[in-house]
Amino acid sequence: MSRDDVPAPAASAGPGVPPGLPLVDEHRVRIAAGADRVWAALGGWLGERAGPGAAAYARLVRAEPAAASGTPLAEGATLPGFRVARAVPGERAVLTGRHFFSRYAAAAVLAGDGEGGTVLAVRTYARFPGPLGAVYRALVIGSGGHAVAVRRMLDSVRRRAEG
């Protein structure tokens, strides 16, 4: 099934997304598992990516926060480059952050698909101030690298939840 066939949950930024951040993109996947399993799979995936490589990159771009603390997907927890600003288990998580080139948020929204499964949508919001921000946006967003990374993350979460 193509991603275009997956119904989109409501598109508002919603609670936890800082005001003034425009929507960059949205990617979604249908997962043949309940929201609780999808939530656990998403938390597991995030936890595995909070290692030394992510922390080194966060320090390089002066990300806030730069280190992991707490349990992934627990409100107030941190991952390199992200703080969990909002967490409603099985429904919604908003991760926010900033670094030298950007201020951003990622909202993961889970919704039932009407067939016992879950649609997981990830929406990215960001501002890229100044000339260096514009260059960073071109490198990360314009190149398609961000879209590839988010689709890979969604596929990984789907495999974990369905496995």
Stockholm file with secondary structure:
# STOCKHOLM 1.0

chainA/1-163         MSRDDVPAPAASAGPGVPPGLPLVDEHRVRIAAGADRVWAALGGWLGERAGPGAAAYARLVRAEPAAASGTPLAEGATLPGFRVARAVPGERAVLTGRHFFSRYAAAAVLAGDGEGGTVLAVRTYARFPGPLGAVYRALVIGSGGHAVAVRRMLDSVRRRAEG
#=GR chainA/1-163 SS CCGGGSCCCCCCCCTTSCTTCCEEEEEEEEESSCHHHHHHHHHHHHHHTCSHHHHHHHHHTTCBSCSCBSCTTSTTCEETTEEEEEEETTTEEEEEEEETTEEEEEEEEEEECSSSCEEEEEEEEEECCHHHHHHHHIIIIITSHHHHHHHHHHHHHHHHHHC
#=GC SS_cons         CCGGGSCCCCCCCCTTSCTTCCEEEEEEEEESSCHHHHHHHHHHHHHHTCSHHHHHHHHHTTCBSCSCBSCTTSTTCEETTEEEEEEETTTEEEEEEEETTEEEEEEEEEEECSSSCEEEEEEEEEECCHHHHHHHHIIIIITSHHHHHHHHHHHHHHHHHHC
//
